């Protein structure tokens, strides 16, 4: 198979992997020294085209051949899809050629399982090692770790990659056993523990070799089973606490050709994926707990975002006085983000907050107005109950006009 044909197959096969953000890498540049590529101070490997566009990662699978028969995966063993496989040298050549032509800024590499887990993982490590050592490639590299691979290979991967990730696959171990019986939740978490230990060792010893400086992430498929958002967020909260994850990525299940009867034939609403990302950000950045966002079994509301839903369910806490409230509580007001909360805290040290200040700070006035008081503002909706306030805040949903 020609290299171009392989690229078409294996780039398309990689599109289902959502965890390809390139944040967290250290500042690194080949300017004034040997090598190729650069990352910026924020860790995003980049190269700019003449018209100012920032280019992306080369996102491919090493192969979409796979020994496993995961029911939700289009590349499963029993799937009737075109197959291809890159050699290590072909991936290295593609990465360098694409970078020199200003088409990419780094590499995101995953793979199906061929021969064995260790054989596949060793090939992924060889790609990263060849780029880093032989070609002095200083751009961004993200490697998808094979969970059942030996810890030594995973640790080697961390020496060359900017970020490692291990897919948790499904929200619960029961679902994984049912839909991917050849995989094990225990081995997935063991691989996460190996990466976590490497990160902690590198942090504790300043002279230790760098190890996956962008940390580790994971991906979870949503809607392939009947797990609700309450269970998902509870598990995600545990993952962040137990394994020092930078991010959990959510991928709404996409029905695949010739789907087995064990998975749904209809995709879940994409808005559900979006709501999970919003809730995830509240857990990571705002100090919310999963049981605050959903107090019982069920899914997040698709009609309103999780932060607004929480505020409406806690009308007894609002409105809050922006001149007196704790900054932690100000950040929980719908329409006010962490950055705006910090700016409000700094401003009120100089003088009392006015309603017009919030507009200048870029806050969402429509969302926040029922939940705050300032020197010159008191909400008329302060006494409204949840449903009445929600009805007042909601606007009609835009609809696509018919062509005929």
N, C-alpha and C positions, 0 to 999 in steps of 0.2 A: 504494500500500500504506500502511495506517495505521502510525503510528509504533510503536504497541504490537506490531503484527505483525512489523515489522522487528526490533524488540528481541528477540522470541522467536527469530527465525531466526538473528540475528547473535550473540546471546549463546550460543546452543547451538553455533554454528559455532566459537566461540572456546574451547570447553571442552578441546580437544586441546592447547592451548598450556599447558605446565607452568611456564614461566619468568615467573611473575607475582609473585614476592616483592617486597615494597616496602621492603627495608632499604637503608640507605646514604644517604638524603637528608639534607641539612643541616637543623638546627633552624630552623623558620620558622613564624610565626604572624601572624594578622591582628588579634590582640587589641590594641586601642588604636590601630589605624590602618586605612586603607582596605583593602578586599580581603575574601577569603573563604577559610576553610580554615586548616589547621595541620598540621605534622608534629611528632612528638616528638623528643627528643634522640637517640634511636636510629635515627631516619630512617624510622620506620614511620608513615605518615600515618593518623590515626585520628580517629574520632568516636564517642562513647559514648552508647548509648541509656540511658533512665532506669533500666533494671534492671542496668546495668553492662556490657552486652555491647559488645565492640569490633567495629565494622562493617568491611566488606571493600571491595575495589576493584570498580569497574564494569569488567568484563572483556568487551570486545566486539571484533568486527571492523568496520572501516568498510564493507567489503563482502565477500561470499563469491563474487562473480564473480571469475574468474581466467583470465588468458591462458595459464597454464602447465598442464601435464597430468602432474603428479607422481603416480606410480602409487600411492604410499602415502597420499595426501591425499584426504580426503572431499570437499574443495572443488575438486578438479581439474577442468579444463575439460570432460572427458567425463563427469563424475559427474552423475547424475540426482537432484539435491537442490534444494529450494526456494531461490531466490536473492533477495537483497535488497541494498539499498545505502543507507547514511546519507549525508546531506549534511554538510558541515562544521558548519553552524549547528545541525543536529539533534543532533550529538554534543555540541556545546558546551551546548546547552539541556538535554539529558539529564543531563550531568555536574553542572551547577549545580543543577538541580531535585532530583536524587537526593541531592546533598550537603546541600542546605537541609532536606530531609526526613529527614536523619540515616540514610540507607540505605547510603551509601558513604563511603569516606574518600579516594578518589582514582580515577585512571583508568589502566587498562591497555588500550592500543590497538594493534591489528594490522590487517592488511588483505590481501585477495587483490590481485593485480596487475590494474589496469584501464588501458586505453589504452597506458600505458608505465610503466616503473619510476620515472622522474622525476615524471610526473604524479601517481602514487600517493603517492610520498614527499612531494611538495610539499603535498598535501592533508593528510597526517598532521601535517606541520610547522605548517600553518595552524591546525589544531585546537589544538595546544599553545600557539602564539603568541597566538591569540585568548583562550584561557583565562588565560594569564599577563598579557598586556599590557592587553587591553580590560576583562577582568573581575577582574584582580588575584587570580586564584585561586592560593592558596598551598599547596594540598594536593599530594598525590603524583601524578606523571605518569610513566608508563613507556611508551616508544614502541618498537615493534618496527620495526627498520630494514630497508628494502628494499635488499638487497645490491648490486644493479646500479645504484642511484641515484647521482647525481653526488656526489663528496666534499663539495662546497659545501652541498648539501642535508643531508647527514649532519651536517656541522658546525653548521648552523643548528638542527637537531633537538637537538643537545647543549646549546644555549643555553637551551632551555626545558624539557627533560625532566630528571627526577631520575635516571633510568636508561635506557640504550639497550641493545638486545639484537639480535643477528644470529644467526639459526638456522644452525648448522653442518649441520643436517638429518640426515645419515647418518654413520656412523663413518669411512668411507673415501671417497676421491674416485672409486674404481672403482664403488662402489655408487651414488654420486650420478649418475655418468654413465649407469649402467644404468637406474635407476629415475626419474631426473629429468634427462633429457638437455638440457633447456632451461636448467638451472642449472649453475653452474660453481663448483667448489671455490676456484678462483683469485679470482673476484670476491667470494665470501663472505669469504675471508681478507683481501682488500684492504679491504673495508668494516670489518672488525675492526681492521685497521691504522690506518685513518682515525680511528676512535674512540680507539684507544690513543694515537695522536699528540696528539689533542686533550686527553686526560687528562694526558699528560706536560707539554704546554705550559701547561695551567692550573696544574699543581703547581709548575712551575719559576718561573712569574711570578705572585707574590702579587696583583698588581693586575689580572691578566687576568680577563675575565669568567668566571664559573663555567661549568664544562662537565661535564654528566652526573655530578654529584657522587656518585651511587650506583654509578658505574662501569658496566661492561658485563657481560652474561651471554650464554649461548647455550643452545640445546636440541638434544638428540640423540635420534633415534628408535632404540629398541633392539628387535631382533627382526624388522625388516622385511627384513633380509638375513641372511647366515650369518656375519657378523663375530663373532668370539669376544671375551670380556671382556678377554683379554690384549691384544689389539689396541686395543680401546676405551680401556682405561686408559692405554696408552702414548700414544695420540693426545691424550687429555685432559690428561695431564701436560705435553705440548708446548703445548697451548692455554693452559694457565695460565701457562707460562713466557714464551710469545711475545707474548701479547696482554693481559696484566694483567686477566684475567677475574676477576670476583667469584665467579661460580658457573657450573657446568655443570649443566643440568637434564636428567634422563633421562625419556623417555616410552616405556613399553612399547607396541609397535605394537598397534593395535586393528584387527582386520579390519573392513573397511567394506563397506556394501551394494554388491553387484555388483562385488566386488573383481576386478581383472585377475589373470591367471594368474602374473604376475611377482612377486606378493607372497604371503606365507603366508595360508592360510585359517584357521589356528589361532594365537591370541595366545600370546606367550611367557609363562612364569610371572611374575606380578607380583612374586614374591619375588626374581626376578633383578634387576628395577629397584631394589628395596630394597637388595640387596647392592651394587649399583653405587654407590648413594648413600653407603652405609657406607664403601666403599673410597675414594670421592672425598673424603670427610671426612678419612680417614686421610692422604691425600696432601696436602690443603690445611692441615690443622691439626696433624698429628702428625709430619710430616717423612718419612713413608713414601714410597718410590719404587714406581712401578708394577711394576717387575721383582722387588720384594720380595714383593708381594702375590700375584703369579702369576709363577712362575719360567719358565714355558713356555706354549705354546699351550693354550687351554682356557678354561672359564668358572669363575667363583667358585663355591664350594660353596654349595648352597642349604640345607644342613643346619646349618651353623654360620656365624657372622659372620666377616668377613675378619681381624679382629684376633686372634680366638681361633685361627683357622686358621693364621695366621702363628706365633703362640706355640707351637702344637702341632708345627709343622714345625721349630722351633728349640729343641727340648728342652735342647740343650747350653748354652743361655744362662740357663736357669732351674733352681732358684728363685733370685731375686735378694734380697740383703739391703737392706731399705728404709732402713736407717741409713747405708749406704755407696754405694748405686747412684746413678748420675747421674740427674738429674731427667728427662732425655730418655728414659732407659731405663725409669724408673718409669711414665712416661706410656704406654709400650708394653705394660704388663701388662694383660691382659684384666680388665675390671671397674674399672679406674682411668682416669679421664678427665684432661684437661689441668688443670682446676681443682683436682681432688683431688690431683694430682701436685704442684702448687704449694703446696697447703696442707700436704702431707706434708713438703715441703722446708722450709717455714717452721717446722713443729713440731719437726723433728729438730734444728734449731739450738738448741732449748731443752732437749730431753731425748730419750731413745731412744723409738722408735716401739713401741707395743704393739698387739696384734691388735684390741683393743676400740676403738682410735682409728679404725681403718678403718671400723668400723660407724658411728661417730658422723659420719664424713666422708661417709657415703652411698655408699660403694663397693659394688660387687656382690660380696658375699663368696663366693658359690658359684663365680663365675668366677675370682676372683683367688687363692683359697686354695692351689691347687697350684703357684703361680708365685712365691710370696714367702716370705721368712722375716722374723721380727721378734724382739725380745728374748724374747718368751714364746711363740713359735709356730714349729714346724717342720712342713712338710707330710709326711704319710705317703705321698703319691703321688709323692714326689721321684724315685723310681727307676723309675716306670712309663713304658713306651714310649708313643708317640703314640696308637696304636689302643686300647690298654688304658685310657689316661687319658680319651680321648674317650668310650669306652663307659661309663665310670664317671660322666662329667659329663652325658651326654645323658639326658633324661627321655623318657618315652613321649609321643608326639604326641597331643594331644586330638583326639577324633573327634566329629563331629556325631551325636547319637543319632537313631535312626529314629523317625518319628512313629507307625508302626504295627508 
